[in-house]
Amino acid sequence: MTPQDTTLFAPGGYRYVPGVFQYSAGVIAAPGFDLVRARFRDNLPLAEGFARIEAFLKQQGRPLTSFCACELRSPAPFDEAGFRAFNRLYVETLKRWGITDGEINPVARTNVCPEIDPPAEPSFHAFTFTVERPAERPGFVVAGSGESVEGKANYRDHTVRLGDLSPDGMREKAHYVLGEMERRLSRLGVSWTGTSAVQAYTIHDIHPFLADEVVRRGAARSGLTWHYTRPPIVDLEFEMDCRGVALEMLV
């Protein structure tokens, strides 16, 4: 497969699937580039994390525009107004780095909320950047998505089985999210077979649908990492993301 309906972000060395203003739906390294993921040993508050990332990229000889994906942790799910306000704050640094104009944003993102021992403020967990290195299988990151259609006027009116935490309700939520992951993978020109990590974010039991909805469709070929967290918006209950990255590091 080849990337479909992606847009080249030449200053960063990657292509992206257009999404909503706060993040893209996924990124893949452009020819001549690859991706590296770096996870912080301890989550860092947003401002400190951005500063550390800026210093790190300069140390690596990479431009700030090479920043292409990130994973955040927030104290608790936002209401929709709070989520919009946070996103506007978040993109200000990306504007300063020359990555976004505040409306079109190529950076993929996952933002979830630990149920136990959450951070006091939104924080960085990990980030991904491009390096100049040809790759036979270019690295990619699919942004996190929950069981609601993105890009609508609100999330609540477009959420699968809103408020239904029954086993059947959770199965249908997961089915939708896995389908969205596959749609994004396809647009990047890849599939589950190219993933090096798949992550699920929920505080609810995934075992009733783990075999049928996750394993049988190939989403757990590298295992499944389950984070005991909530999606970032009130009333969303299940989120996933995935990636295919050959090199990962702790910083």
CORQUIRA-V611298 format. One record per residue. N is the residue number from 0. RES is the residue in three letters. OMEGA is omega as a letter, one per 20 degrees, with the letter a starting at -180 (999 if undefined). BURIAL is b if it has 16 or more other ideal C-beta (glycine too) atoms within 10 Angstrom, else e. Layout:
N:RES:OMEGA:BURIAL ; N:RES:OMEGA:BURIAL
This chain:
0:MET:r:e ; 1:THR:a:e ; 2:PRO:r:b ; 3:GLN:r:e ; 4:ASP:r:e ; 5:THR:a:b ; 6:THR:r:e ; 7:LEU:r:e ; 8:PHE:a:b ; 9:ALA:a:e ; 10:PRO:a:e ; 11:GLY:a:b ; 12:GLY:r:b ; 13:TYR:r:b ; 14:ARG:a:b ; 15:TYR:r:b ; 16:VAL:a:b ; 17:PRO:a:e ; 18:GLY:r:b ; 19:VAL:a:e ; 20:PHE:a:b ; 21:GLN:r:b ; 22:TYR:r:b ; 23:SER:a:b ; 24:ALA:r:b ; 25:GLY:a:b ; 26:VAL:r:b ; 27:ILE:a:b ; 28:ALA:r:b ; 29:ALA:r:b ; 30:PRO:a:e ; 31:GLY:a:e ; 32:PHE:r:b ; 33:ASP:a:b ; 34:LEU:r:b ; 35:VAL:r:b ; 36:ARG:r:b ; 37:ALA:r:b ; 38:ARG:r:e ; 39:PHE:r:b ; 40:ARG:r:e ; 41:ASP:r:e ; 42:ASN:a:b ; 43:LEU:r:b ; 44:PRO:a:e ; 45:LEU:a:b ; 46:ALA:r:e ; 47:GLU:r:e ; 48:GLY:r:b ; 49:PHE:a:b ; 50:ALA:r:e ; 51:ARG:r:b ; 52:ILE:r:b ; 53:GLU:r:e ; 54:ALA:a:e ; 55:PHE:a:e ; 56:LEU:r:b ; 57:LYS:r:e ; 58:GLN:a:e ; 59:GLN:a:e ; 60:GLY:a:e ; 61:ARG:r:b ; 62:PRO:r:b ; 63:LEU:r:b ; 64:THR:r:b ; 65:SER:r:b ; 66:PHE:a:b ; 67:CYS:r:b ; 68:ALA:r:b ; 69:CYS:r:b ; 70:GLU:a:b ; 71:LEU:r:b ; 72:ARG:a:b ; 73:SER:a:b ; 74:PRO:a:e ; 75:ALA:r:e ; 76:PRO:r:b ; 77:PHE:r:b ; 78:ASP:a:e ; 79:GLU:r:e ; 80:ALA:r:e ; 81:GLY:r:e ; 82:PHE:r:b ; 83:ARG:a:e ; 84:ALA:r:e ; 85:PHE:a:b ; 86:ASN:r:b ; 87:ARG:r:e ; 88:LEU:a:e ; 89:TYR:a:b ; 90:VAL:a:b ; 91:GLU:r:e ; 92:THR:r:b ; 93:LEU:r:b ; 94:LYS:r:e ; 95:ARG:r:e ; 96:TRP:r:b ; 97:GLY:a:e ; 98:ILE:a:b ; 99:THR:r:b ; 100:ASP:a:e ; 101:GLY:r:e ; 102:GLU:r:e ; 103:ILE:a:e ; 104:ASN:a:b ; 105:PRO:a:b ; 106:VAL:r:b ; 107:ALA:a:b ; 108:ARG:r:b ; 109:THR:r:b ; 110:ASN:a:b ; 111:VAL:a:b ; 112:CYS:r:b ; 113:PRO:r:b ; 114:GLU:a:e ; 115:ILE:r:e ; 116:ASP:r:e ; 117:PRO:r:b ; 118:PRO:r:b ; 119:ALA:a:e ; 120:GLU:r:e ; 121:PRO:a:b ; 122:SER:r:b ; 123:PHE:r:b ; 124:HIS:a:b ; 125:ALA:r:b ; 126:PHE:a:b ; 127:THR:a:b ; 128:PHE:a:b ; 129:THR:r:b ; 130:VAL:r:b ; 131:GLU:a:e ; 132:ARG:r:b ; 133:PRO:a:e ; 134:ALA:r:e ; 135:GLU:r:e ; 136:ARG:a:e ; 137:PRO:r:b ; 138:GLY:r:b ; 139:PHE:r:b ; 140:VAL:r:b ; 141:VAL:a:b ; 142:ALA:r:b ; 143:GLY:r:b ; 144:SER:r:b ; 145:GLY:a:b ; 146:GLU:r:b ; 147:SER:r:b ; 148:VAL:a:e ; 149:GLU:r:e ; 150:GLY:r:e ; 151:LYS:a:e ; 152:ALA:r:e ; 153:ASN:r:e ; 154:TYR:a:b ; 155:ARG:a:b ; 156:ASP:a:e ; 157:HIS:a:e ; 158:THR:r:b ; 159:VAL:r:b ; 160:ARG:a:b ; 161:LEU:r:b ; 162:GLY:a:e ; 163:ASP:a:e ; 164:LEU:r:e ; 165:SER:r:e ; 166:PRO:r:e ; 167:ASP:r:e ; 168:GLY:r:b ; 169:MET:r:b ; 170:ARG:a:b ; 171:GLU:r:b ; 172:LYS:a:b ; 173:ALA:r:b ; 174:HIS:r:b ; 175:TYR:a:b ; 176:VAL:r:b ; 177:LEU:r:b ; 178:GLY:r:e ; 179:GLU:r:b ; 180:MET:a:b ; 181:GLU:r:b ; 182:ARG:a:e ; 183:ARG:r:b ; 184:LEU:a:b ; 185:SER:a:e ; 186:ARG:r:b ; 187:LEU:r:b ; 188:GLY:a:b ; 189:VAL:a:b ; 190:SER:r:e ; 191:TRP:a:b ; 192:THR:r:e ; 193:GLY:a:b ; 194:THR:r:b ; 195:SER:r:b ; 196:ALA:r:b ; 197:VAL:a:b ; 198:GLN:r:b ; 199:ALA:a:b ; 200:TYR:r:b ; 201:THR:r:b ; 202:ILE:a:e ; 203:HIS:a:e ; 204:ASP:r:e ; 205:ILE:a:b ; 206:HIS:a:e ; 207:PRO:a:e ; 208:PHE:a:b ; 209:LEU:a:b ; 210:ALA:a:e ; 211:ASP:a:e ; 212:GLU:a:b ; 213:VAL:a:b ; 214:VAL:a:e ; 215:ARG:a:e ; 216:ARG:r:e ; 217:GLY:a:e ; 218:ALA:a:b ; 219:ALA:a:b ; 220:ARG:r:e ; 221:SER:a:e ; 222:GLY:r:e ; 223:LEU:r:b ; 224:THR:a:e ; 225:TRP:r:e ; 226:HIS:a:b ; 227:TYR:a:e ; 228:THR:r:b ; 229:ARG:r:b ; 230:PRO:a:b ; 231:PRO:a:b ; 232:ILE:r:b ; 233:VAL:r:e ; 234:ASP:r:b ; 235:LEU:a:b ; 236:GLU:a:b ; 237:PHE:r:b ; 238:GLU:r:b ; 239:MET:r:b ; 240:ASP:r:b ; 241:CYS:r:b ; 242:ARG:r:b ; 243:GLY:a:b ; 244:VAL:a:b ; 245:ALA:a:e ; 246:LEU:r:e ; 247:GLU:a:b ; 248:MET:r:e ; 249:LEU:r:e ; 250:VAL:999:e
